[in-house]
Amino acid sequence: MLSERDRQVLGSMEAELYSTDRRFVAAMRSGRPRVPREYRPTWTIVLLVLGFLTFGVVVFTGHPLAVVALLVIAVLGLVRAVSRRLDSA
């Protein structure tokens, strides 16, 4: 069990954290904390969907601007993947 002093310290830490990040404290209280932002694949999913859509446009139309857009999306996805690998190393 925790001593009274430990409870006070934890209580003050929780109050301070609650004032800065209420969603995190609420998630911890419920027992289901949110995944940290750096581990959420939001931009990766967006780039993947855009890539597939652009690829479809390239296949069906063969328009040069669609090819350029596909290359830009591919480069952005590659940069994102490499930068995430470097950040985790």
N, C-alpha and C positions, 0 to 999 in steps of 0.2 A: 504494500500500500504506500501511497504517497504521504509525505508529511504535510502538515499545514503550510509550511513555508514553500514546499514544492508546488502545492496547489495554487498558492498566491502568485508564484512566478509564472506558472503556466496560464493562469487566468489573465495576468497582465500581458503576456505574450499574445494570447488569443484576442484580447481587446485591441491591442495595437495592430495586429494583423487584420482584424475585422474592419478597422477604420481605413485600411489601405486596400484590402481586397475582399469585399463581402462575399462575392461569388465563390471564392476558394474556401472560405470558412464555412459557408453553407454546404458546399459539396463535401467537405471533410466531416461535418456533423452528420450528414446523411450516410456517410460511409462509401460514397462514390465520387472521388475527386475527379476533376476534369483532367484530360490529357494536356500536358504543357503545350503551349502554342508552337514551339519549335518542332514538335512531333506530329502536328496535325498536317495531313497531306492536302490541304485545301488548294494551294497553287499548283501542285502536281496534278491533281484531278482536273483543274480548269485547263491546264496546258494539254493534258491528254485528250480531253473532249474537243478542244479547239483543233488539235492536231488531226483527230479523226474526221472532224467536219471539213477541214481544209483539204485533207487527202481525198475525201469524197468529191469535193468541188473540182480538184485537179483531175481526178479520174474521169469524171463526167464531162467537164468542159475543156480541160487542157489549157485554160486561160493562163497567160504568163504571169499575171499579177497573183493568181492563186498559187502558182509555183513559188513565187517569192515569199508569199505569206507562209506557206508550208515550211520553207527553209528558215524563216525567222522564228517560227514557233519551235521548230526542231532545235535551233541553236539556244533559244531560251530554256527549253527543257533540259538540254545538255548542261548548260551553265548552272541551272538549279540543282541538277543531280550531282555535279562535281562539287559545287559549293557545300552541299549538305554532307557529302562524304568528307570533305576537308574539315568542316566544323566538328564532326564527330570523332575525327582522328586526334 
